[in-house]
Amino acid sequence: MMLRIGYFAEPSAPDVRPTVLLAVSSQFGTYGDALVTAQQTARDLEAHSFSIDWPSGTSDHYFKDGDGWRQK
């Protein structure tokens, strides 16, 4: 499945959109593969959050929560 993953810095203020650190599209065998890749890359980039965008236009958003990630 082709998914787009965007990685974001922490917003500078509550009403400000976060800066995009990196956005990539790639083919994944499963959603789990995409999620593992996204989490590792987000850690490497020291990202505050990331989103996994589906071809249908929907997105799953994840935010740094301690040492892990939680879905919004």
Legacy VTK file of the C-alpha trace (Angstrom):
# vtk DataFile Version 3.0
C-alpha trace
ASCII
DATASET POLYDATA
POINTS 72 float
0.000 0.000 0.000
1.272 3.474 -0.871
1.211 5.800 2.153
2.525 9.290 2.799
4.188 10.007 6.144
4.772 13.536 7.401
7.013 14.426 10.359
6.539 17.649 12.314
8.413 19.843 14.802
6.769 20.999 18.009
4.491 24.001 17.302
5.915 27.330 18.467
2.521 28.389 19.873
-0.844 26.687 20.485
-2.508 28.248 17.425
0.460 27.842 15.036
0.790 24.943 12.603
3.904 22.836 13.202
6.831 23.030 10.797
7.180 20.076 8.445
10.516 18.335 9.007
10.116 15.698 6.310
7.385 14.229 4.122
7.821 10.982 2.198
5.661 8.583 0.220
6.527 4.914 0.170
5.130 1.461 -0.488
4.503 -0.677 2.624
3.429 -4.297 2.958
1.223 -3.591 5.988
0.087 -0.690 8.126
2.209 -2.147 10.930
5.312 -1.865 8.729
4.482 1.780 8.028
3.922 2.506 11.722
7.245 0.942 12.813
9.104 2.869 10.098
7.337 6.122 11.000
8.062 5.764 14.719
11.766 5.040 14.169
12.184 7.894 11.692
10.336 10.281 14.026
12.727 9.332 16.854
15.733 9.839 14.561
14.439 13.279 13.496
13.452 14.141 17.080
10.002 14.951 15.703
7.147 16.038 17.954
4.523 14.269 15.844
3.895 12.430 12.602
0.944 11.590 10.405
0.271 8.639 8.151
-1.867 9.719 5.216
-4.065 7.234 3.372
-4.837 7.465 -0.364
-8.496 8.054 0.578
-7.552 11.406 2.151
-7.813 10.347 5.801
-4.873 10.556 8.215
-3.745 8.957 11.444
-1.921 11.404 13.738
0.587 10.385 16.403
2.174 12.583 19.085
5.230 12.046 21.273
4.136 10.781 24.682
7.112 10.196 26.958
9.216 7.494 25.340
6.409 6.348 23.042
3.721 7.595 20.673
0.000 7.991 21.155
-2.598 8.311 18.471
-4.812 11.368 18.498
LINES 1 73
72 0 1 2 3 4 5 6 7 8 9 10 11 12 13 14 15 16 17 18 19 20 21 22 23 24 25 26 27 28 29 30 31 32 33 34 35 36 37 38 39 40 41 42 43 44 45 46 47 48 49 50 51 52 53 54 55 56 57 58 59 60 61 62 63 64 65 66 67 68 69 70 71
